[in-house]
């Protein structure tokens, strides 16, 4: 591009900028397509000529400002363009400015009223339910530790089941923990027993089933030393005591085995 051509192009571009910027405010005029720099001067010249022709044609049109209750989107107001009118959306002020032939203004005003409705809210997401898990850490001990608690009566059916697996040793309740969370989220607790898992709920013909994915459980003694742990995926039918598994203690001593039992319920 020659220096003279460049100067003329820049002068024309600057001179036409206000008109081009105004065109963007009229929702019924499509934006200018992107063209190479060499064609911009011609594009703006054509756009200016078309705008001048429109101004001559619409010189006698009326201009009205319609106050609306809702901040209407540009795409919503483009429906007015079927009337072959000019529409400017001042969304922050909740004003729609229209220029149109006098005989069309009543129909345009009625159309604006019909469009002035609150936006449709997004569909509600799924209702996520709460989950409460109660975990019991049981030690099979030989000899029994008198400072530990015996198993509660609620765990007696579990104790009867474990006797066939652990004929030797006394079952003692070493720790209890409660974890509460929301389905489709991670839940974790820390203490003498650490617990974490990802919760999900599966509906069945009977009670709902709580699925614990990537579950990790670790137990520690009062000095903070690890006793043992569990890592698994497991289903826990709501309202049922489930024996998660049996772990071998990390150190030799009176604790011969560690058993984890979990009971879960779904909170409405």
C-alpha positions in Angstrom: 0.0 0.0 0.0 1.4 3.4 -1.0 1.8 6.2 1.5 -0.9 8.3 -0.2 -3.3 5.3 -0.2 -2.5 4.7 3.5 -3.2 8.3 4.4 -6.5 8.4 2.5 -7.6 5.0 4.0 -6.9 6.2 7.6 -8.7 9.5 7.0 -11.8 7.7 5.7 -11.7 5.1 8.5 -11.6 7.9 11.2 -14.3 9.9 9.5 -16.7 7.0 9.3 -16.0 5.6 12.8 -18.9 7.4 14.5 -21.4 6.1 12.0 -20.0 2.6 12.2 -20.2 2.7 16.0 -23.8 4.0 15.9 -24.7 1.1 13.5 -23.8 -1.4 16.2 -26.4 0.0 18.5 -29.2 -0.7 16.1 -30.0 -4.4 16.7 -31.6 -4.7 13.3 -28.4 -3.9 11.4 -26.0 -6.8 11.2 -22.4 -6.1 12.1 -19.9 -5.6 9.4 -18.2 -8.8 8.3 -14.5 -9.1 8.8 -12.5 -8.2 5.6 -8.8 -7.7 4.9 -7.4 -4.2 5.6 -7.1 -3.5 1.9 -10.9 -3.8 1.6 -12.0 -1.9 4.7 -12.1 1.5 3.0 -14.5 0.2 0.3 -16.5 -1.7 2.9 -16.9 1.5 5.1 -17.7 3.5 2.0 -20.5 1.1 1.0 -21.8 1.0 4.6 -21.9 4.8 4.8 -23.8 5.0 1.5 -26.3 2.5 2.7 -26.7 4.3 6.0 -27.3 7.6 4.2 -30.0 6.0 2.0 -31.7 4.6 5.1 -31.6 8.0 6.8 -33.3 9.6 3.8 -35.9 6.8 3.7 -36.6 6.9 7.4 -36.4 10.7 8.0 -40.2 10.9 8.8 -40.2 7.9 11.1 -41.2 8.4 14.8 -38.9 7.7 17.7 -40.3 6.3 21.0 -38.7 5.1 24.2 -40.4 2.1 25.9 -39.7 1.4 29.6 -39.6 -2.3 30.4 -39.7 -4.1 33.7 -37.0 -6.6 32.8 -33.5 -6.2 31.4 -34.2 -7.7 28.0 -31.5 -9.5 26.0 -30.5 -8.2 22.6 -31.4 -11.6 21.0 -34.9 -11.2 22.5 -35.4 -7.7 21.1 -34.3 -8.8 17.6 -37.7 -10.3 17.2 -38.9 -6.7 16.6 -36.8 -6.5 13.4 -39.6 -8.3 11.5 -41.3 -4.9 11.5 -38.4 -3.4 9.6 -37.7 -0.8 12.3 -34.7 0.4 14.2 -34.2 -0.9 17.8 -31.7 0.3 20.4 -31.5 -1.7 23.7 -30.5 0.4 26.7 -30.4 -2.6 28.9 -28.9 -0.9 32.0 -31.7 1.7 32.0 -34.3 -0.9 31.0 -35.3 1.2 28.0 -36.0 0.1 24.5 -35.7 2.8 21.9 -37.5 2.2 18.6 -37.7 4.3 15.4 -40.5 3.2 13.1 -43.2 4.5 10.8 -46.1 6.0 12.7 -48.6 3.4 11.5 -46.4 0.6 12.9 -45.7 2.1 16.4 -48.8 0.6 18.0 -48.0 -2.9 16.9 -44.3 -2.4 18.0 -45.4 -1.2 21.4 -47.7 -4.3 21.8 -44.8 -6.6 20.8 -42.4 -4.9 23.3 -45.0 -5.6 26.0 -45.2 -9.2 25.0 -41.4 -9.6 25.1 -41.1 -7.9 28.5 -41.2 -11.1 30.6 -38.7 -12.4 33.1 -36.1 -14.8 31.5 -36.9 -18.5 31.8 -35.0 -19.8 34.9 -32.7 -22.8 34.2 -34.2 -26.2 35.0 -33.5 -27.2 38.6 -30.6 -29.5 39.1 -30.9 -32.9 40.9 -31.8 -32.8 44.6 -28.7 -34.2 46.3 -29.3 -36.2 49.5 -27.3 -36.3 52.7 -25.6 -39.4 54.0 -24.6 -40.3 57.5 -22.1 -43.1 58.1 -21.3 -44.7 61.5 -18.2 -46.7 61.6 -17.1 -49.2 64.3 -13.5 -50.3 64.7 -13.4 -53.6 66.4 -10.3 -55.4 67.9 -10.1 -59.1 68.3 -7.9 -59.3 71.4 -6.1 -62.0 73.3 -6.0 -61.3 76.2 -8.9 -58.7 76.3 -8.2 -55.1 77.4 -10.4 -54.2 80.4 -10.1 -50.5 79.5 -11.9 -51.1 76.2 -15.6 -51.2 75.8 -17.5 -54.4 74.9 -19.5 -54.4 71.7 -22.9 -52.7 71.9 -26.0 -54.8 71.5 -26.6 -53.4 68.0 -23.4 -55.1 66.9 -24.3 -58.5 68.4 -25.4 -60.0 65.1 -22.1 -58.9 63.7 -20.3 -60.5 66.6 -22.1 -63.8 66.0 -21.0 -63.7 62.4 -17.4 -62.9 63.2 -17.1 -65.8 65.7 -17.1 -68.2 62.8 -14.2 -66.3 61.2 -12.3 -65.5 64.4 -12.8 -68.4 66.8 -10.2 -67.1 69.2 -10.0 -63.7 70.9 -12.4 -61.3 72.5 -14.1 -58.7 70.4 -13.8 -55.2 71.8 -14.9 -51.8 70.6 -11.8 -49.8 69.9 -13.3 -46.7 68.3 -16.4 -45.2 66.8 -16.7 -42.5 64.2 -19.5 -40.6 62.4 -19.1 -39.1 58.9 -21.8 -36.9 57.3 -21.7 -35.7 53.7 -23.6 -35.2 50.5 -23.9 -37.7 47.6 -21.6 -37.1 44.7 -19.1 -35.5 47.0 -16.1 -36.5 49.0 -16.5 -36.9 52.8 -13.7 -37.2 55.3 -13.1 -37.2 59.1 -9.9 -37.3 61.1 -9.3 -38.5 64.6 -8.1 -41.8 66.2 -9.7 -43.2 63.0 -9.3 -41.4 59.7 -11.9 -42.0 57.0 -12.5 -40.6 53.5 -14.6 -41.8 50.6 -16.6 -40.5 47.6 -20.3 -40.9 48.2 -23.0 -42.0 45.8 -26.5 -43.5 46.2 -28.0 -46.2 44.1 -31.7 -46.9 44.2 -32.9 -50.5 44.4 -36.2 -52.2 44.9 -35.5 -52.3 48.6 -33.5 -49.8 50.7 -31.2 -47.4 48.8 -27.5 -48.5 48.6 -24.7 -46.1 49.6 -21.7 -46.7 47.5 -18.3 -45.8 49.0 -15.7 -45.3 46.3 -12.0 -45.0 47.0 -12.6 -45.5 50.7 -9.5 -45.3 52.9 -9.6 -45.9 56.6 -6.7 -45.9 59.0 -6.6 -46.4 62.8 -4.0 -45.2 65.3 -3.2 -45.9 68.9 -3.1 -43.1 71.5 0.6 -42.5 70.7 -0.3 -41.8 67.0 1.2 -45.1 65.7 -0.7 -46.8 62.9 -2.7 -49.9 63.9 -3.8 -50.9 60.4 -6.0 -49.7 57.6 -8.5 -50.5 54.9 -8.7 -49.4 51.3 -11.6 -50.6 49.1 -14.8 -49.8 47.3 -17.9 -51.1 49.0 -21.7 -50.9 48.9 -23.6 -50.3 52.2 -27.4 -50.9 52.1 -29.0 -48.2 54.2 -29.9 -49.4 57.7 -27.6 -52.4 57.5 -24.3 -53.1 59.4 -21.8 -54.2 56.9 -18.5 -55.9 57.7 -16.0 -54.0 55.5 -13.1 -56.3 56.1 -10.4 -57.7 58.5 -6.9 -56.3 58.7 -3.8 -57.6 60.3 -2.3 -55.2 62.9 1.0 -53.6 61.9 2.6 -54.7 65.2 2.5 -57.9 67.2 0.6 -57.7 70.5 -2.7 -58.5 72.1 -4.6 -57.2 69.0 -4.9 -60.2 66.7 -7.1 -58.6 64.1 -8.9 -55.3 63.2 -12.4 -55.4 61.9 -14.3 -52.4 60.3 -18.1 -52.3 60.4 -20.1 -49.5 58.8 -23.7 -48.6 59.0 -25.2 -46.0 56.8 -28.5 -44.1 56.4 -29.8 -41.6 53.8 -30.9 -38.3 55.1 -34.0 -36.7 53.4 
